[in-house]
Structures are given as C-alpha cells and as structure tokens.
C-alpha cells in the first residue's frame, strides 16, 4: 500500500474554453492516495470536463495536471492512464458482446475478471449479451470495466445511476474497502446523501470555479444546528413566535429555529396559547443543505 500522504492528483490553474465560452476558470485542487473525493456542483458546472481533462481526453487552455507526479495532457496521457480506471457519462457498451467479453477488452487476467464479477455480484448474467442487460446491469458493467485492473486512481461520473438501493449499498461498501487498500477515487454524483456516506473530502464547483475543497470533518463543523419543534397547531405557533420577534420557519409539519435560542421562554409562548407541544429536537444541516447554502453564498 502506498504512503497515505503521497499526492495522487494535483490540478493547478486549469482554464478551459469552448470557443469564446470559458468553461473552467483557474481550477486548482489536490488530494492524496487512498482518499474518496466527491466532485459536486450543479449541472453544467464543469464536473465532467474536469474528469476528461484528468484522463487526458480534453485539451486545456492553461494550467497543469499531474497524477502521481506525472504530467497529464492530450499528448502524454497514455503514460499515466494505464494506472487510471474511469466511467465517464454512460458506459461504452457493444450490444452483441457479453459482459465477460467487455472485461476481456480491458484485461487478459481471468483472476482480475473473476474478482470484479464477484465483487459487483454479476455472476448470474456476465455471459449474456449486453443488449439483454437492464440499465442497472449496464451501469455495473461500466463500473466493473473501471475497476477490473485494480488501478491506483478510479474516476467515476454518476456511478449510482440506474442502480437499485441494494446495488448502491454493495457499491458503497466495495469503494470503501478498495480505498482502505490504497485505491484513490474521484466521484461525481448528484445523489449527495449517498456520496456523504463514503467521501473523505468534497470539491464544490460552480460555473467553472472551485468554490471550496474541504474534508467531511470541516464540512460537518460548518453545518448549522437548529431546533425542531412539532406542535398540534404549527401554523398558529409559527405566527405567535414571529409576532414575539423569533426567527422561525414553518417546514412541512415542523417549526425550525436557530439552535442558539433559549428553549424555555419560547415554549412558554406556545403553551400559554393552549397549543400542545408534541416533540422538540435538535438537528444539524445535512451535506446537501450545507452545499446548497455555500453555493448560494458563492454566487452572491
């Protein structure tokens, strides 16, 4: 296993244009071996373009990209990308080849092929032609082709697309296990609740700029805490508290207030009005809420 502090990916000052349109502006980030890194942002933010640049598939107008210290560009990517597995956009699948034959296009090792088929639980259909695969089976085949050679870096674009909940959990467990063994992952996904369960770091991009790169620990520390109160008459309780000067929002069947508020005087207002309080709890923002807030701040 590689030393944990070795820099696997270093991206500095990347600029990318399509005609006059600037797609990426001064994008810089880096991460170490054995990390699972989430690349998140709205549609059109530049996530897939960044992944293609890392694979040497797309030229850049400026900047420097290195994998394991080796430069990557359209001209030099063969040197490095033998260490990299990828699933970008949809898997490239030939309808009349079986899943097994697809894996043979990637590696000559039956040991590697057996390993990935078992790991992704594809044994039942791996020898069927791919035109008989469901969307989820095709997605698993694309992931299998990215993982089969046990590359040091794996880049996955929306890997959970089309997978049922059980397959999503299997994939999560497999990625965490491989990361513990030293594989590095860069994963883009719009299913932030799933991504949050496995990533060590997050890179948030918007409109071609990196808004932040933080560890999950740092992100959790920046998550805001709030009080959640359920009453028998939320609408009325909300109006009473707003009249008393409290900053309160009514969401679905609950009242939400800043966690720093003293609870007793607040509850007294509600109870004195004859409204029954059903439940009081404290919650923290989830990853999605934190990132949406940071996105909004970044655009102001």
ChimeraX commands (.cxc) that place a marker at each C-alpha (Angstrom):
marker #1 position 0.00,0.00,0.00 radius 0.5
marker #1 position 1.26,3.49,-0.89 radius 0.5
marker #1 position 2.15,6.02,1.77 radius 0.5
marker #1 position -1.06,7.82,2.63 radius 0.5
marker #1 position 0.37,11.32,2.13 radius 0.5
marker #1 position 1.51,10.82,-1.46 radius 0.5
marker #1 position -0.28,13.31,-3.72 radius 0.5
marker #1 position -2.30,11.26,-6.20 radius 0.5
marker #1 position -3.89,14.17,-8.11 radius 0.5
marker #1 position -2.62,17.75,-8.47 radius 0.5
marker #1 position -4.53,20.24,-10.61 radius 0.5
marker #1 position -3.22,23.82,-10.82 radius 0.5
marker #1 position -4.70,26.81,-12.65 radius 0.5
marker #1 position -6.73,24.89,-15.23 radius 0.5
marker #1 position -8.51,27.02,-17.78 radius 0.5
marker #1 position -10.77,25.53,-20.45 radius 0.5
marker #1 position -12.70,27.28,-23.20 radius 0.5
marker #1 position -15.11,26.09,-25.89 radius 0.5
marker #1 position -14.90,28.84,-28.50 radius 0.5
marker #1 position -15.46,32.10,-26.60 radius 0.5
marker #1 position -17.19,30.39,-23.68 radius 0.5
marker #1 position -15.00,29.90,-20.60 radius 0.5
marker #1 position -15.95,26.53,-19.09 radius 0.5
marker #1 position -13.28,26.27,-16.37 radius 0.5
marker #1 position -11.52,29.25,-14.82 radius 0.5
marker #1 position -8.39,28.82,-12.72 radius 0.5
marker #1 position -9.43,25.44,-11.30 radius 0.5
marker #1 position -6.97,24.13,-8.68 radius 0.5
marker #1 position -7.24,21.22,-6.22 radius 0.5
marker #1 position -5.24,18.24,-4.98 radius 0.5
marker #1 position -5.78,15.09,-2.95 radius 0.5
marker #1 position -3.77,12.19,-1.55 radius 0.5
marker #1 position -3.64,8.46,-2.19 radius 0.5
marker #1 position -6.39,6.31,-0.68 radius 0.5
marker #1 position -8.95,9.12,-0.42 radius 0.5
marker #1 position -12.53,9.09,-1.73 radius 0.5
marker #1 position -13.18,12.57,-3.07 radius 0.5
marker #1 position -16.60,13.86,-4.12 radius 0.5
marker #1 position -16.77,16.31,-7.04 radius 0.5
marker #1 position -20.09,18.11,-6.70 radius 0.5
marker #1 position -21.89,21.04,-8.28 radius 0.5
marker #1 position -24.93,21.90,-10.40 radius 0.5
marker #1 position -25.42,20.54,-13.93 radius 0.5
marker #1 position -23.12,22.40,-16.33 radius 0.5
marker #1 position -20.69,23.41,-13.55 radius 0.5
marker #1 position -17.77,21.67,-15.33 radius 0.5
marker #1 position -17.53,18.34,-13.45 radius 0.5
marker #1 position -17.39,16.03,-16.49 radius 0.5
marker #1 position -14.95,18.38,-18.26 radius 0.5
marker #1 position -12.60,18.20,-15.23 radius 0.5
marker #1 position -12.76,14.40,-15.31 radius 0.5
marker #1 position -11.99,14.28,-19.05 radius 0.5
marker #1 position -9.02,16.63,-18.51 radius 0.5
marker #1 position -7.68,14.32,-15.76 radius 0.5
marker #1 position -7.85,11.45,-18.25 radius 0.5
marker #1 position -6.04,13.46,-20.95 radius 0.5
marker #1 position -9.10,13.30,-23.22 radius 0.5
marker #1 position -9.65,17.06,-23.44 radius 0.5
marker #1 position -7.02,19.77,-24.04 radius 0.5
marker #1 position -6.76,22.81,-21.74 radius 0.5
marker #1 position -6.04,26.47,-22.50 radius 0.5
marker #1 position -3.79,26.79,-19.42 radius 0.5
marker #1 position -2.75,25.00,-16.25 radius 0.5
marker #1 position -1.01,21.86,-15.07 radius 0.5
marker #1 position -2.42,18.39,-14.29 radius 0.5
marker #1 position -0.43,15.64,-12.57 radius 0.5
marker #1 position -1.30,12.11,-11.49 radius 0.5
marker #1 position 1.26,10.50,-9.15 radius 0.5
marker #1 position 3.56,13.42,-10.01 radius 0.5
marker #1 position 3.45,12.63,-13.75 radius 0.5
marker #1 position 2.12,15.32,-16.12 radius 0.5
marker #1 position -1.14,14.53,-17.94 radius 0.5
marker #1 position -2.14,16.09,-21.24 radius 0.5
marker #1 position -3.73,15.00,-24.52 radius 0.5
marker #1 position -0.23,14.06,-25.76 radius 0.5
marker #1 position 1.11,12.29,-22.66 radius 0.5
marker #1 position -1.93,10.65,-21.08 radius 0.5
marker #1 position -1.04,7.07,-22.17 radius 0.5
marker #1 position 1.86,7.04,-19.69 radius 0.5
marker #1 position -0.40,7.73,-16.73 radius 0.5
marker #1 position -3.83,6.46,-17.66 radius 0.5
marker #1 position -2.73,2.83,-17.51 radius 0.5
marker #1 position -2.91,3.47,-13.72 radius 0.5
marker #1 position -6.39,5.02,-14.01 radius 0.5
marker #1 position -9.82,3.43,-14.38 radius 0.5
marker #1 position -12.81,5.52,-15.41 radius 0.5
marker #1 position -16.52,5.59,-16.10 radius 0.5
marker #1 position -17.42,8.92,-17.69 radius 0.5
marker #1 position -21.00,9.66,-18.74 radius 0.5
marker #1 position -22.51,6.37,-19.99 radius 0.5
marker #1 position -20.51,3.14,-20.20 radius 0.5
marker #1 position -19.34,2.33,-23.76 radius 0.5
marker #1 position -21.10,-0.98,-24.38 radius 0.5
marker #1 position -21.20,-3.14,-27.52 radius 0.5
marker #1 position -24.66,-4.75,-27.69 radius 0.5
marker #1 position -23.64,-8.18,-29.02 radius 0.5
marker #1 position -20.65,-8.74,-26.73 radius 0.5
marker #1 position -21.22,-10.36,-23.35 radius 0.5
marker #1 position -20.22,-8.65,-20.12 radius 0.5
marker #1 position -17.30,-11.10,-19.86 radius 0.5
marker #1 position -16.09,-10.17,-23.37 radius 0.5
marker #1 position -16.23,-6.48,-22.40 radius 0.5
marker #1 position -13.94,-7.21,-19.45 radius 0.5
marker #1 position -11.59,-9.13,-21.80 radius 0.5
marker #1 position -11.18,-5.90,-23.80 radius 0.5
marker #1 position -9.72,-4.30,-20.64 radius 0.5
marker #1 position -7.58,-7.10,-19.18 radius 0.5
marker #1 position -6.21,-10.53,-20.09 radius 0.5
marker #1 position -6.29,-11.65,-16.46 radius 0.5
marker #1 position -9.14,-14.05,-15.60 radius 0.5
marker #1 position -8.18,-13.62,-11.91 radius 0.5
marker #1 position -8.96,-9.89,-12.15 radius 0.5
marker #1 position -12.16,-10.59,-14.10 radius 0.5
marker #1 position -13.38,-13.19,-11.58 radius 0.5
marker #1 position -12.63,-10.79,-8.73 radius 0.5
marker #1 position -14.65,-7.87,-10.14 radius 0.5
marker #1 position -17.60,-10.06,-11.25 radius 0.5
marker #1 position -17.90,-11.48,-7.72 radius 0.5
marker #1 position -17.33,-8.10,-6.04 radius 0.5
marker #1 position -20.17,-6.50,-8.03 radius 0.5
marker #1 position -22.37,-9.65,-7.88 radius 0.5
marker #1 position -22.68,-10.00,-11.68 radius 0.5
marker #1 position -22.16,-13.79,-11.90 radius 0.5
marker #1 position -25.76,-14.55,-12.95 radius 0.5
marker #1 position -25.63,-12.52,-16.18 radius 0.5
marker #1 position -21.97,-11.84,-17.02 radius 0.5
marker #1 position -22.02,-14.26,-20.00 radius 0.5
marker #1 position -25.25,-12.84,-21.51 radius 0.5
marker #1 position -25.03,-10.41,-24.47 radius 0.5
marker #1 position -25.15,-6.81,-23.24 radius 0.5
marker #1 position -28.26,-5.99,-25.32 radius 0.5
marker #1 position -30.18,-8.11,-22.79 radius 0.5
marker #1 position -28.90,-6.06,-19.84 radius 0.5
marker #1 position -31.10,-3.71,-17.81 radius 0.5
marker #1 position -29.92,-0.13,-17.17 radius 0.5
marker #1 position -28.56,-1.19,-13.77 radius 0.5
marker #1 position -26.68,-4.18,-15.25 radius 0.5
marker #1 position -25.08,-1.92,-17.89 radius 0.5
marker #1 position -24.08,0.53,-15.17 radius 0.5
marker #1 position -22.46,-2.25,-13.13 radius 0.5
marker #1 position -20.59,-3.43,-16.25 radius 0.5
marker #1 position -19.24,0.11,-16.76 radius 0.5
marker #1 position -18.08,0.21,-13.13 radius 0.5
marker #1 position -16.56,-3.29,-13.47 radius 0.5
marker #1 position -14.55,-2.14,-16.52 radius 0.5
marker #1 position -13.24,0.82,-14.50 radius 0.5
marker #1 position -12.23,-1.37,-11.53 radius 0.5
marker #1 position -11.13,-4.65,-13.15 radius 0.5
marker #1 position -7.37,-3.91,-13.40 radius 0.5
marker #1 position -7.28,-2.60,-9.79 radius 0.5
marker #1 position -5.99,0.83,-10.94 radius 0.5
marker #1 position -4.47,3.24,-8.42 radius 0.5
marker #1 position -6.94,6.01,-9.33 radius 0.5
marker #1 position -10.59,5.50,-10.33 radius 0.5
marker #1 position -12.74,8.30,-11.76 radius 0.5
marker #1 position -16.48,7.67,-11.66 radius 0.5
marker #1 position -19.10,10.00,-13.16 radius 0.5
marker #1 position -22.55,9.38,-11.59 radius 0.5
marker #1 position -21.77,5.72,-10.73 radius 0.5
marker #1 position -25.06,5.18,-8.86 radius 0.5
marker #1 position -27.25,5.99,-11.89 radius 0.5
marker #1 position -29.73,3.20,-12.55 radius 0.5
marker #1 position -28.68,1.08,-9.54 radius 0.5
marker #1 position -31.27,-0.27,-7.10 radius 0.5
marker #1 position -30.78,0.50,-3.37 radius 0.5
marker #1 position -29.16,-2.90,-2.67 radius 0.5
marker #1 position -26.63,-2.42,-5.52 radius 0.5
marker #1 position -25.89,1.13,-4.30 radius 0.5
marker #1 position -25.02,-0.25,-0.85 radius 0.5
marker #1 position -22.84,-3.03,-2.37 radius 0.5
marker #1 position -21.00,-0.42,-4.45 radius 0.5
marker #1 position -20.51,1.86,-1.43 radius 0.5
marker #1 position -19.04,-0.98,0.63 radius 0.5
marker #1 position -16.74,-2.03,-2.23 radius 0.5
marker #1 position -15.41,1.52,-2.81 radius 0.5
marker #1 position -14.69,1.99,0.90 radius 0.5
marker #1 position -12.88,-1.38,1.04 radius 0.5
marker #1 position -10.76,-0.55,-2.04 radius 0.5
marker #1 position -9.91,2.89,-0.62 radius 0.5
marker #1 position -8.70,1.22,2.60 radius 0.5
marker #1 position -6.46,-0.92,0.38 radius 0.5
marker #1 position -4.97,2.21,-1.23 radius 0.5
marker #1 position -7.14,2.94,-4.30 radius 0.5
marker #1 position -7.99,6.63,-4.76 radius 0.5
marker #1 position -11.43,7.68,-6.04 radius 0.5
marker #1 position -12.82,10.85,-7.61 radius 0.5
marker #1 position -16.61,10.52,-7.79 radius 0.5
marker #1 position -19.20,12.91,-9.13 radius 0.5
marker #1 position -22.80,12.28,-8.11 radius 0.5
marker #1 position -25.98,14.27,-7.70 radius 0.5
marker #1 position -27.14,11.76,-5.03 radius 0.5
marker #1 position -25.43,13.69,-2.23 radius 0.5
marker #1 position -26.98,11.61,0.57 radius 0.5
marker #1 position -25.23,8.50,-0.83 radius 0.5
marker #1 position -21.97,10.33,-1.55 radius 0.5
marker #1 position -21.86,11.73,2.01 radius 0.5
marker #1 position -21.68,8.18,3.41 radius 0.5
marker #1 position -18.33,7.39,1.76 radius 0.5
marker #1 position -16.34,10.51,0.83 radius 0.5
marker #1 position -13.38,11.87,2.83 radius 0.5
marker #1 position -13.29,15.22,1.01 radius 0.5
marker #1 position -15.57,17.29,-1.18 radius 0.5
marker #1 position -14.71,19.66,-4.04 radius 0.5
marker #1 position -17.59,22.04,-4.79 radius 0.5
marker #1 position -17.59,23.66,-8.20 radius 0.5
marker #1 position -19.97,26.16,-9.77 radius 0.5
marker #1 position -19.81,28.00,-13.09 radius 0.5
marker #1 position -16.34,26.61,-13.78 radius 0.5
marker #1 position -14.79,27.72,-10.46 radius 0.5
marker #1 position -13.81,25.76,-7.35 radius 0.5
marker #1 position -15.86,27.28,-4.51 radius 0.5
marker #1 position -14.29,25.08,-1.84 radius 0.5
marker #1 position -12.29,21.94,-1.13 radius 0.5
marker #1 position -12.87,20.63,2.39 radius 0.5
marker #1 position -12.71,17.41,4.37 radius 0.5
marker #1 position -16.04,15.99,5.53 radius 0.5
marker #1 position -14.98,16.83,9.11 radius 0.5
marker #1 position -14.60,20.51,8.14 radius 0.5
marker #1 position -17.96,20.47,6.35 radius 0.5
marker #1 position -19.74,18.91,9.33 radius 0.5
marker #1 position -18.24,21.62,11.54 radius 0.5
marker #1 position -19.72,24.30,9.26 radius 0.5
marker #1 position -23.17,22.66,9.35 radius 0.5
marker #1 position -25.66,24.80,11.23 radius 0.5
marker #1 position -27.65,23.37,14.12 radius 0.5
marker #1 position -31.33,24.19,14.57 radius 0.5
marker #1 position -34.23,23.46,16.92 radius 0.5
marker #1 position -37.13,21.49,15.50 radius 0.5
marker #1 position -40.50,21.78,17.25 radius 0.5
marker #1 position -43.66,19.82,16.39 radius 0.5
marker #1 position -46.92,21.21,17.81 radius 0.5
marker #1 position -50.60,20.39,17.45 radius 0.5
marker #1 position -51.10,23.72,15.59 radius 0.5
marker #1 position -47.89,24.61,13.75 radius 0.5
marker #1 position -49.32,27.47,11.66 radius 0.5
marker #1 position -50.64,29.29,14.74 radius 0.5
marker #1 position -47.49,28.58,16.79 radius 0.5
marker #1 position -45.37,29.97,13.95 radius 0.5
marker #1 position -47.40,33.22,13.83 radius 0.5
marker #1 position -47.19,33.61,17.63 radius 0.5
marker #1 position -43.41,33.15,17.69 radius 0.5
marker #1 position -42.91,35.50,14.72 radius 0.5
marker #1 position -45.04,38.13,16.49 radius 0.5
marker #1 position -42.77,37.72,19.54 radius 0.5
marker #1 position -39.74,38.51,17.31 radius 0.5
marker #1 position -38.41,34.99,16.80 radius 0.5
marker #1 position -36.79,33.96,13.51 radius 0.5
marker #1 position -38.86,30.85,12.74 radius 0.5
marker #1 position -39.65,28.96,9.56 radius 0.5
marker #1 position -42.50,26.52,9.01 radius 0.5
marker #1 position -41.33,23.46,7.06 radius 0.5
marker #1 position -43.81,20.66,6.32 radius 0.5
marker #1 position -45.06,19.62,9.78 radius 0.5
marker #1 position -42.43,21.33,11.94 radius 0.5
marker #1 position -41.11,24.66,13.16 radius 0.5
marker #1 position -37.42,25.36,12.68 radius 0.5
marker #1 position -35.44,27.90,14.74 radius 0.5
marker #1 position -31.74,28.67,15.40 radius 0.5
marker #1 position -30.29,26.24,17.97 radius 0.5
marker #1 position -28.72,29.08,19.99 radius 0.5
marker #1 position -32.14,30.24,21.29 radius 0.5
marker #1 position -33.21,29.63,24.90 radius 0.5
marker #1 position -35.90,26.98,24.79 radius 0.5
marker #1 position -37.97,27.72,27.93 radius 0.5
marker #1 position -39.32,31.24,27.05 radius 0.5
marker #1 position -40.03,30.10,23.52 radius 0.5
marker #1 position -42.06,27.06,24.64 radius 0.5
marker #1 position -43.87,29.20,27.24 radius 0.5
marker #1 position -45.32,31.40,24.45 radius 0.5
marker #1 position -46.67,28.34,22.64 radius 0.5
marker #1 position -48.01,26.56,25.76 radius 0.5
marker #1 position -49.62,29.76,27.17 radius 0.5
marker #1 position -51.64,29.95,23.94 radius 0.5
marker #1 position -53.01,26.49,24.69 radius 0.5
marker #1 position -51.06,24.79,21.88 radius 0.5
marker #1 position -49.82,21.28,22.67 radius 0.5
marker #1 position -46.08,20.69,22.05 radius 0.5
marker #1 position -45.63,17.18,20.61 radius 0.5
marker #1 position -41.86,16.95,20.17 radius 0.5
marker #1 position -38.70,19.06,20.48 radius 0.5
marker #1 position -35.36,18.00,18.96 radius 0.5
marker #1 position -32.09,19.44,17.72 radius 0.5
marker #1 position -30.87,18.72,14.19 radius 0.5
marker #1 position -27.90,19.64,12.01 radius 0.5
marker #1 position -27.87,20.50,8.32 radius 0.5
marker #1 position -27.08,17.54,6.06 radius 0.5
marker #1 position -24.41,17.67,3.33 radius 0.5
marker #1 position -26.93,18.73,0.69 radius 0.5
marker #1 position -28.22,21.67,2.74 radius 0.5
marker #1 position -24.69,22.86,3.62 radius 0.5
marker #1 position -23.56,22.69,-0.02 radius 0.5
marker #1 position -26.67,24.48,-1.33 radius 0.5
marker #1 position -26.08,27.24,1.22 radius 0.5
marker #1 position -22.40,27.53,0.23 radius 0.5
marker #1 position -23.40,27.58,-3.46 radius 0.5
marker #1 position -25.84,30.43,-2.82 radius 0.5
marker #1 position -23.16,32.35,-0.86 radius 0.5
marker #1 position -20.62,31.76,-3.65 radius 0.5
marker #1 position -22.95,33.31,-6.21 radius 0.5
marker #1 position -23.64,36.46,-4.20 radius 0.5
marker link #1:1,2 radius 0.2
marker link #1:2,3 radius 0.2
marker link #1:3,4 radius 0.2
marker link #1:4,5 radius 0.2
marker link #1:5,6 radius 0.2
marker link #1:6,7 radius 0.2
marker link #1:7,8 radius 0.2
marker link #1:8,9 radius 0.2
marker link #1:9,10 radius 0.2
marker link #1:10,11 radius 0.2
marker link #1:11,12 radius 0.2
marker link #1:12,13 radius 0.2
marker link #1:13,14 radius 0.2
marker link #1:14,15 radius 0.2
marker link #1:15,16 radius 0.2
marker link #1:16,17 radius 0.2
marker link #1:17,18 radius 0.2
marker link #1:18,19 radius 0.2
marker link #1:19,20 radius 0.2
marker link #1:20,21 radius 0.2
marker link #1:21,22 radius 0.2
marker link #1:22,23 radius 0.2
marker link #1:23,24 radius 0.2
marker link #1:24,25 radius 0.2
marker link #1:25,26 radius 0.2
marker link #1:26,27 radius 0.2
marker link #1:27,28 radius 0.2
marker link #1:28,29 radius 0.2
marker link #1:29,30 radius 0.2
marker link #1:30,31 radius 0.2
marker link #1:31,32 radius 0.2
marker link #1:32,33 radius 0.2
marker link #1:33,34 radius 0.2
marker link #1:34,35 radius 0.2
marker link #1:35,36 radius 0.2
marker link #1:36,37 radius 0.2
marker link #1:37,38 radius 0.2
marker link #1:38,39 radius 0.2
marker link #1:39,40 radius 0.2
marker link #1:40,41 radius 0.2
marker link #1:41,42 radius 0.2
marker link #1:42,43 radius 0.2
marker link #1:43,44 radius 0.2
marker link #1:44,45 radius 0.2
marker link #1:45,46 radius 0.2
marker link #1:46,47 radius 0.2
marker link #1:47,48 radius 0.2
marker link #1:48,49 radius 0.2
marker link #1:49,50 radius 0.2
marker link #1:50,51 radius 0.2
marker link #1:51,52 radius 0.2
marker link #1:52,53 radius 0.2
marker link #1:53,54 radius 0.2
marker link #1:54,55 radius 0.2
marker link #1:55,56 radius 0.2
marker link #1:56,57 radius 0.2
marker link #1:57,58 radius 0.2
marker link #1:58,59 radius 0.2
marker link #1:59,60 radius 0.2
marker link #1:60,61 radius 0.2
marker link #1:61,62 radius 0.2
marker link #1:62,63 radius 0.2
marker link #1:63,64 radius 0.2
marker link #1:64,65 radius 0.2
marker link #1:65,66 radius 0.2
marker link #1:66,67 radius 0.2
marker link #1:67,68 radius 0.2
marker link #1:68,69 radius 0.2
marker link #1:69,70 radius 0.2
marker link #1:70,71 radius 0.2
marker link #1:71,72 radius 0.2
marker link #1:72,73 radius 0.2
marker link #1:73,74 radius 0.2
marker link #1:74,75 radius 0.2
marker link #1:75,76 radius 0.2
marker link #1:76,77 radius 0.2
marker link #1:77,78 radius 0.2
marker link #1:78,79 radius 0.2
marker link #1:79,80 radius 0.2
marker link #1:80,81 radius 0.2
marker link #1:81,82 radius 0.2
marker link #1:82,83 radius 0.2
marker link #1:83,84 radius 0.2
marker link #1:84,85 radius 0.2
marker link #1:85,86 radius 0.2
marker link #1:86,87 radius 0.2
marker link #1:87,88 radius 0.2
marker link #1:88,89 radius 0.2
marker link #1:89,90 radius 0.2
marker link #1:90,91 radius 0.2
marker link #1:91,92 radius 0.2
marker link #1:92,93 radius 0.2
marker link #1:93,94 radius 0.2
marker link #1:94,95 radius 0.2
marker link #1:95,96 radius 0.2
marker link #1:96,97 radius 0.2
marker link #1:97,98 radius 0.2
marker link #1:98,99 radius 0.2
marker link #1:99,100 radius 0.2
marker link #1:100,101 radius 0.2
marker link #1:101,102 radius 0.2
marker link #1:102,103 radius 0.2
marker link #1:103,104 radius 0.2
marker link #1:104,105 radius 0.2
marker link #1:105,106 radius 0.2
marker link #1:106,107 radius 0.2
marker link #1:107,108 radius 0.2
marker link #1:108,109 radius 0.2
marker link #1:109,110 radius 0.2
marker link #1:110,111 radius 0.2
marker link #1:111,112 radius 0.2
marker link #1:112,113 radius 0.2
marker link #1:113,114 radius 0.2
marker link #1:114,115 radius 0.2
marker link #1:115,116 radius 0.2
marker link #1:116,117 radius 0.2
marker link #1:117,118 radius 0.2
marker link #1:118,119 radius 0.2
marker link #1:119,120 radius 0.2
marker link #1:120,121 radius 0.2
marker link #1:121,122 radius 0.2
marker link #1:122,123 radius 0.2
marker link #1:123,124 radius 0.2
marker link #1:124,125 radius 0.2
marker link #1:125,126 radius 0.2
marker link #1:126,127 radius 0.2
marker link #1:127,128 radius 0.2
marker link #1:128,129 radius 0.2
marker link #1:129,130 radius 0.2
marker link #1:130,131 radius 0.2
marker link #1:131,132 radius 0.2
marker link #1:132,133 radius 0.2
marker link #1:133,134 radius 0.2
marker link #1:134,135 radius 0.2
marker link #1:135,136 radius 0.2
marker link #1:136,137 radius 0.2
marker link #1:137,138 radius 0.2
marker link #1:138,139 radius 0.2
marker link #1:139,140 radius 0.2
marker link #1:140,141 radius 0.2
marker link #1:141,142 radius 0.2
marker link #1:142,143 radius 0.2
marker link #1:143,144 radius 0.2
marker link #1:144,145 radius 0.2
marker link #1:145,146 radius 0.2
marker link #1:146,147 radius 0.2
marker link #1:147,148 radius 0.2
marker link #1:148,149 radius 0.2
marker link #1:149,150 radius 0.2
marker link #1:150,151 radius 0.2
marker link #1:151,152 radius 0.2
marker link #1:152,153 radius 0.2
marker link #1:153,154 radius 0.2
marker link #1:154,155 radius 0.2
marker link #1:155,156 radius 0.2
marker link #1:156,157 radius 0.2
marker link #1:157,158 radius 0.2
marker link #1:158,159 radius 0.2
marker link #1:159,160 radius 0.2
marker link #1:160,161 radius 0.2
marker link #1:161,162 radius 0.2
marker link #1:162,163 radius 0.2
marker link #1:163,164 radius 0.2
marker link #1:164,165 radius 0.2
marker link #1:165,166 radius 0.2
marker link #1:166,167 radius 0.2
marker link #1:167,168 radius 0.2
marker link #1:168,169 radius 0.2
marker link #1:169,170 radius 0.2
marker link #1:170,171 radius 0.2
marker link #1:171,172 radius 0.2
marker link #1:172,173 radius 0.2
marker link #1:173,174 radius 0.2
marker link #1:174,175 radius 0.2
marker link #1:175,176 radius 0.2
marker link #1:176,177 radius 0.2
marker link #1:177,178 radius 0.2
marker link #1:178,179 radius 0.2
marker link #1:179,180 radius 0.2
marker link #1:180,181 radius 0.2
marker link #1:181,182 radius 0.2
marker link #1:182,183 radius 0.2
marker link #1:183,184 radius 0.2
marker link #1:184,185 radius 0.2
marker link #1:185,186 radius 0.2
marker link #1:186,187 radius 0.2
marker link #1:187,188 radius 0.2
marker link #1:188,189 radius 0.2
marker link #1:189,190 radius 0.2
marker link #1:190,191 radius 0.2
marker link #1:191,192 radius 0.2
marker link #1:192,193 radius 0.2
marker link #1:193,194 radius 0.2
marker link #1:194,195 radius 0.2
marker link #1:195,196 radius 0.2
marker link #1:196,197 radius 0.2
marker link #1:197,198 radius 0.2
marker link #1:198,199 radius 0.2
marker link #1:199,200 radius 0.2
marker link #1:200,201 radius 0.2
marker link #1:201,202 radius 0.2
marker link #1:202,203 radius 0.2
marker link #1:203,204 radius 0.2
marker link #1:204,205 radius 0.2
marker link #1:205,206 radius 0.2
marker link #1:206,207 radius 0.2
marker link #1:207,208 radius 0.2
marker link #1:208,209 radius 0.2
marker link #1:209,210 radius 0.2
marker link #1:210,211 radius 0.2
marker link #1:211,212 radius 0.2
marker link #1:212,213 radius 0.2
marker link #1:213,214 radius 0.2
marker link #1:214,215 radius 0.2
marker link #1:215,216 radius 0.2
marker link #1:216,217 radius 0.2
marker link #1:217,218 radius 0.2
marker link #1:218,219 radius 0.2
marker link #1:219,220 radius 0.2
marker link #1:220,221 radius 0.2
marker link #1:221,222 radius 0.2
marker link #1:222,223 radius 0.2
marker link #1:223,224 radius 0.2
marker link #1:224,225 radius 0.2
marker link #1:225,226 radius 0.2
marker link #1:226,227 radius 0.2
marker link #1:227,228 radius 0.2
marker link #1:228,229 radius 0.2
marker link #1:229,230 radius 0.2
marker link #1:230,231 radius 0.2
marker link #1:231,232 radius 0.2
marker link #1:232,233 radius 0.2
marker link #1:233,234 radius 0.2
marker link #1:234,235 radius 0.2
marker link #1:235,236 radius 0.2
marker link #1:236,237 radius 0.2
marker link #1:237,238 radius 0.2
marker link #1:238,239 radius 0.2
marker link #1:239,240 radius 0.2
marker link #1:240,241 radius 0.2
marker link #1:241,242 radius 0.2
marker link #1:242,243 radius 0.2
marker link #1:243,244 radius 0.2
marker link #1:244,245 radius 0.2
marker link #1:245,246 radius 0.2
marker link #1:246,247 radius 0.2
marker link #1:247,248 radius 0.2
marker link #1:248,249 radius 0.2
marker link #1:249,250 radius 0.2
marker link #1:250,251 radius 0.2
marker link #1:251,252 radius 0.2
marker link #1:252,253 radius 0.2
marker link #1:253,254 radius 0.2
marker link #1:254,255 radius 0.2
marker link #1:255,256 radius 0.2
marker link #1:256,257 radius 0.2
marker link #1:257,258 radius 0.2
marker link #1:258,259 radius 0.2
marker link #1:259,260 radius 0.2
marker link #1:260,261 radius 0.2
marker link #1:261,262 radius 0.2
marker link #1:262,263 radius 0.2
marker link #1:263,264 radius 0.2
marker link #1:264,265 radius 0.2
marker link #1:265,266 radius 0.2
marker link #1:266,267 radius 0.2
marker link #1:267,268 radius 0.2
marker link #1:268,269 radius 0.2
marker link #1:269,270 radius 0.2
marker link #1:270,271 radius 0.2
marker link #1:271,272 radius 0.2
marker link #1:272,273 radius 0.2
marker link #1:273,274 radius 0.2
marker link #1:274,275 radius 0.2
marker link #1:275,276 radius 0.2
marker link #1:276,277 radius 0.2
marker link #1:277,278 radius 0.2
marker link #1:278,279 radius 0.2
marker link #1:279,280 radius 0.2
marker link #1:280,281 radius 0.2
marker link #1:281,282 radius 0.2
marker link #1:282,283 radius 0.2
marker link #1:283,284 radius 0.2
marker link #1:284,285 radius 0.2
marker link #1:285,286 radius 0.2
marker link #1:286,287 radius 0.2
marker link #1:287,288 radius 0.2
marker link #1:288,289 radius 0.2
marker link #1:289,290 radius 0.2
marker link #1:290,291 radius 0.2
marker link #1:291,292 radius 0.2
marker link #1:292,293 radius 0.2
marker link #1:293,294 radius 0.2
marker link #1:294,295 radius 0.2
marker link #1:295,296 radius 0.2
marker link #1:296,297 radius 0.2
marker link #1:297,298 radius 0.2
marker link #1:298,299 radius 0.2
marker link #1:299,300 radius 0.2
view
